[in-house]
Amino acid sequence: MPLTVLDTRPEVHEDPLDLMDEIDELKREKDAVILAHYYVDGEIQDIADFTGDSLKLARDAAATTSATIVFAGVHFMAESAKILNPAKTVLLPDLEAGCSLAESCPPDKLAAFQEELRTAGRDFVTVAYINTSAAVKSLCDWIVTSGNAREIIERLPQDKEILFVPDQHLGRYLEEVTGRKMILWPGACMVHEIFSVQDLLRAKRNNPGSVVIAHPECPRSILEHSEFIGGTEKMRKYVASLGEPTTFLVATEAAMIHPLKKAAPQHEYIPVPGIMTSSGETCACNRCPHMARNTLQKVRDCLKHGRPEIRWQPFFDKARDVLRRSLLE
């Protein structure tokens, strides 16, 4: 497959409202739909046709009738959209938008470890968090998101071991809530690992009566001090269920505050770490650099030029079987 030459020149500032109008026109012209993860900037979420977590967006991608899908997220998400829609054009605004979790589990190393386990006589199934490459998905028996992981783990045969890749923190959390001991791959999300207990406790002290909501990708030390643990969609539904104004300390990617505010504007949301700047604003110190590569200009450009495009790969066929069984059935 020929390499795509990326334009590395810095973006020239353009009026966001003009960009939004241009994107709307291009969507009609190209018969395109935009999917945006909760971790991309709010202005992109606002012009998207669908927003959500990985599970919801995978289902939205599978159900769309549009000829072109623009996935404002990261590479593994766009890959999954292509796998579920082989006949459609799937565009990713920036091919460099990767994922530290996906990078922590290369397919060759996973295959070698699986062979070691089989050679040792271990009877196991491999469960992969969706934050993995398509090549890794093709080596697995089940794919889970933070939204459906517990449900799938609880229905797996008790007589088989579970190899869980790549997020050790999510895997450890699932061990605790399901009671299933698992073989954990030593991967972690660069965003969720930056939280420290000291930052969290300081934020709680400075905001009496606040409620901590945390993603299960966070280390156990953070989860132990959290009142609510759940994926992004569950977070959104949780805050929307509470009518009384509350201060929430949010231990996940800072862009998640945008959909939380839209779902329940009566609350106050403070990202963890809750560092106060000299101007009195709270620092969002937990942005994913890969998600941040998505911009309105890049969304416009990929619609306009039809690239970067996710191309079909031979191993997508096997990955498609496991994705459909895990997420759509």
C-alpha positions in Angstrom: 0.0 0.0 0.0 1.5 3.4 -0.9 2.4 5.7 1.9 0.3 8.8 2.5 2.4 11.9 2.6 1.3 14.0 5.5 1.3 17.8 5.3 3.4 18.8 8.4 3.0 22.5 7.9 1.3 24.3 10.8 -2.3 25.0 10.4 -3.3 28.6 9.5 -6.0 29.9 11.8 -9.4 29.9 10.2 -12.7 31.1 11.7 -14.3 28.1 13.4 -17.8 29.2 12.3 -16.7 29.3 8.7 -15.1 25.9 9.0 -18.3 24.5 10.5 -20.3 25.8 7.6 -17.8 24.4 5.1 -17.9 21.0 6.8 -21.7 20.9 6.7 -21.6 21.6 2.9 -18.9 19.0 2.3 -20.9 16.4 4.3 -23.9 16.9 1.9 -21.7 16.9 -1.1 -19.8 13.7 -0.2 -22.7 11.9 1.5 -20.6 11.8 4.6 -21.3 11.3 8.3 -19.0 12.4 11.2 -18.4 10.3 14.3 -16.6 12.0 17.2 -15.3 10.4 20.4 -16.0 12.2 23.7 -12.2 12.8 24.0 -11.9 15.2 20.9 -12.4 18.9 21.3 -15.9 20.1 22.0 -16.2 22.1 18.8 -15.7 18.9 16.8 -18.3 17.1 18.9 -20.7 19.9 18.2 -20.5 19.4 14.4 -20.6 15.6 14.6 -23.6 13.5 13.6 -22.8 11.0 16.3 -20.8 11.3 19.5 -20.1 8.7 22.1 -17.7 6.1 23.6 -16.1 3.3 21.6 -19.0 0.9 21.9 -21.7 3.4 20.9 -19.6 4.7 18.0 -18.8 1.2 16.7 -22.6 0.5 16.6 -23.3 3.9 15.0 -20.7 3.2 12.3 -22.2 -0.2 11.6 -25.7 1.3 11.2 -24.9 4.3 9.0 -26.1 4.4 5.4 -23.8 7.2 4.4 -21.1 6.4 1.8 -18.3 8.1 3.8 -17.4 8.0 7.5 -15.2 10.6 9.0 -14.0 9.3 12.4 -12.8 12.1 14.6 -10.9 9.9 17.1 -7.8 7.7 16.9 -6.5 5.1 14.5 -7.9 2.0 16.1 -11.4 3.5 16.1 -11.3 4.3 12.4 -9.9 0.8 11.7 -12.9 -0.7 13.5 -15.3 1.5 11.5 -13.7 0.2 8.3 -13.8 -3.4 9.5 -17.6 -3.1 10.1 -18.1 -1.2 6.8 -15.8 -2.7 4.2 -17.6 -1.1 1.3 -17.6 2.4 2.7 -14.9 5.1 2.6 -13.5 5.7 6.1 -11.4 8.8 6.7 -9.3 9.7 9.8 -8.5 13.4 10.1 -4.9 12.7 11.1 -3.2 9.3 10.6 -0.7 10.1 13.4 -3.6 10.0 15.9 -2.6 6.7 17.7 -3.1 5.3 21.1 -0.6 4.4 23.8 -2.6 1.4 24.8 -2.7 0.0 21.3 1.1 0.6 20.9 1.8 -1.3 24.2 0.6 -4.5 22.7 2.2 -5.3 19.3 0.6 -8.2 17.4 3.9 -10.2 17.1 4.5 -10.0 20.9 1.0 -11.0 21.7 1.2 -14.0 19.3 4.4 -15.1 20.8 3.0 -14.9 24.3 -0.1 -16.8 23.3 2.1 -19.5 21.9 4.1 -19.7 25.2 0.8 -20.2 27.1 -0.4 -22.9 24.7 3.0 -24.7 24.9 2.7 -24.6 28.7 -0.7 -26.3 28.4 -2.8 -23.3 29.5 -6.4 -23.4 28.3 -7.4 -19.8 27.8 -9.4 -17.2 25.8 -7.9 -13.9 24.8 -10.0 -10.8 25.5 -8.9 -7.5 24.1 -9.9 -4.0 25.1 -11.0 -2.2 21.9 -8.0 0.1 22.3 -5.9 -2.3 20.2 -4.9 -2.5 16.5 -6.9 -4.6 14.1 -4.0 -7.0 13.8 -4.3 -7.7 17.6 -8.0 -8.0 17.3 -7.6 -10.7 14.7 -5.7 -12.8 17.3 -8.4 -12.5 20.0 -11.6 -14.3 20.9 -13.5 -11.3 22.3 -13.3 -7.5 22.1 -14.6 -5.4 24.9 -15.2 -1.7 25.7 -15.4 -0.2 29.1 -19.2 -0.2 28.5 -19.6 -4.0 27.9 -16.5 -5.5 29.5 -18.1 -6.8 32.7 -21.0 -8.4 30.8 -18.7 -10.3 28.5 -16.2 -11.4 31.2 -19.1 -12.7 33.3 -20.4 -15.0 30.6 -17.1 -16.6 29.6 -16.6 -20.3 30.6 -15.4 -20.8 34.1 -13.1 -23.6 33.1 -10.9 -21.4 30.8 -8.3 -18.8 31.9 -8.6 -15.3 30.5 -5.7 -13.4 28.9 -6.7 -9.7 29.1 -4.9 -7.2 26.9 -3.6 -4.5 26.9 -4.9 -2.4 29.8 -3.7 -3.8 33.2 -5.7 -1.3 35.2 -9.0 -2.0 33.5 -8.2 -5.7 33.7 -7.5 -5.5 37.5 -10.7 -3.6 38.0 -12.6 -6.3 36.1 -11.0 -8.9 38.2 -12.4 -7.2 41.3 -15.9 -6.7 40.1 -16.3 -10.1 38.4 -14.2 -12.3 40.6 -12.4 -13.8 37.6 -8.7 -14.0 37.9 -7.0 -13.0 34.7 -3.6 -13.0 33.0 -3.0 -9.3 32.6 -0.9 -7.7 29.8 1.3 -4.9 31.3 -0.2 -2.0 29.2 -1.7 1.3 30.4 -3.2 4.5 29.0 -0.8 7.5 29.1 -3.6 9.9 30.0 -5.1 7.9 32.9 -1.7 7.0 34.4 -0.8 10.7 35.0 -3.3 11.1 37.9 -1.8 11.0 41.3 -3.5 10.4 44.6 -2.0 13.6 46.0 -3.6 15.7 43.3 -6.9 14.0 43.8 -6.9 14.3 47.6 -5.9 18.0 47.3 -8.7 18.6 44.8 -11.2 16.9 47.2 -10.0 19.0 50.1 -10.3 22.2 48.1 -13.8 21.2 46.9 -15.8 20.0 50.0 -18.7 17.8 49.1 -17.4 17.0 45.6 -17.9 13.6 43.9 -15.1 11.8 42.1 -16.0 10.1 38.9 -13.2 8.0 37.4 -12.6 5.9 34.3 -11.6 2.2 35.1 -8.4 2.8 33.1 -7.2 4.7 36.1 -4.8 3.0 38.5 -6.3 1.3 41.5 -5.0 4.1 43.8 -7.3 6.6 42.0 -10.3 4.2 41.9 -10.1 3.6 45.6 -10.9 7.3 46.2 -13.7 7.5 43.6 -17.4 7.5 44.3 -18.4 6.5 40.8 -16.4 4.3 38.4 -17.4 3.9 34.8 -16.7 4.4 31.1 -17.4 7.7 29.4 -21.0 6.8 28.4 -21.8 5.6 31.9 -20.3 8.8 33.3 -22.5 10.9 31.1 -25.7 9.0 32.1 -24.7 9.2 35.8 -24.3 12.9 36.0 -27.5 13.4 34.0 -29.4 11.3 36.6 -28.6 13.7 39.4 -30.8 16.8 39.6 -29.2 18.4 42.6 -26.2 20.7 41.6 -23.0 18.8 42.4 -19.3 19.4 42.0 -17.7 16.6 40.1 -13.9 15.9 40.0 -13.4 14.1 36.7 -10.6 11.6 36.4 -10.5 11.0 32.7 -9.5 12.8 29.5 -10.4 16.5 30.0 -12.4 16.9 26.8 -15.0 14.6 28.4 -16.2 17.6 30.4 -17.8 19.0 27.2 -20.4 16.2 26.9 -20.9 16.1 30.7 -21.8 19.8 30.6 -24.2 19.2 27.7 -25.9 16.3 29.5 -26.2 18.1 32.9 -25.3 21.8 32.9 -26.4 22.3 36.4 -23.3 20.7 37.8 -19.7 22.0 38.1 -16.9 19.8 36.5 -13.3 20.0 37.5 -10.6 17.9 35.8 -8.2 16.0 38.0 -5.6 17.1 38.7 -7.4 20.2 39.9 -4.6 22.7 39.6 -5.6 26.3 39.8 -3.8 28.8 37.5 -3.0 32.4 38.4 -6.1 33.5 36.4 -8.3 31.3 38.5 -9.0 28.7 35.8 -8.6 24.9 36.4 -5.8 23.3 34.4 -6.7 20.5 32.1 -3.5 18.6 32.5 -4.8 15.3 31.2 -5.3 15.8 27.4 -4.6 12.9 25.1 -2.1 14.2 22.6 -3.4 11.8 20.0 -7.1 12.9 20.3 -5.9 16.5 20.3 -4.5 16.0 16.7 -8.2 16.2 15.5 -9.1 19.7 14.6 -11.9 21.4 12.6 -9.4 22.2 9.8 -8.3 18.6 9.5 -11.9 17.3 9.5 -12.6 19.8 6.7 -9.5 18.8 4.8 -10.1 15.1 4.9 -13.7 15.6 3.7 -12.4 17.9 0.9 -9.6 15.7 -0.3 -10.8 12.2 0.6 -7.8 11.4 2.6 -6.2 10.1 4.9 -8.2 6.9 4.2 -8.2 3.7 6.1 -7.6 0.9 3.6 -8.7 -2.7 3.9 -6.0 -5.1 5.1 -6.0 -9.0 4.8 -6.3 -9.6 8.6 -9.4 -7.4 8.8 -11.6 -10.4 7.8 -10.8 -12.2 11.0 -11.0 -9.1 13.1 -14.4 -8.4 11.6 -15.8 -11.7 12.9 -14.7 -11.0 16.5 -15.8 -7.4 16.4 -19.3 -8.2 15.2 -19.7 -11.0 17.7 -18.5 -8.9 20.6 -20.1 -5.5 19.9 -23.1 -6.0 17.6 -24.7 -9.3 18.6 
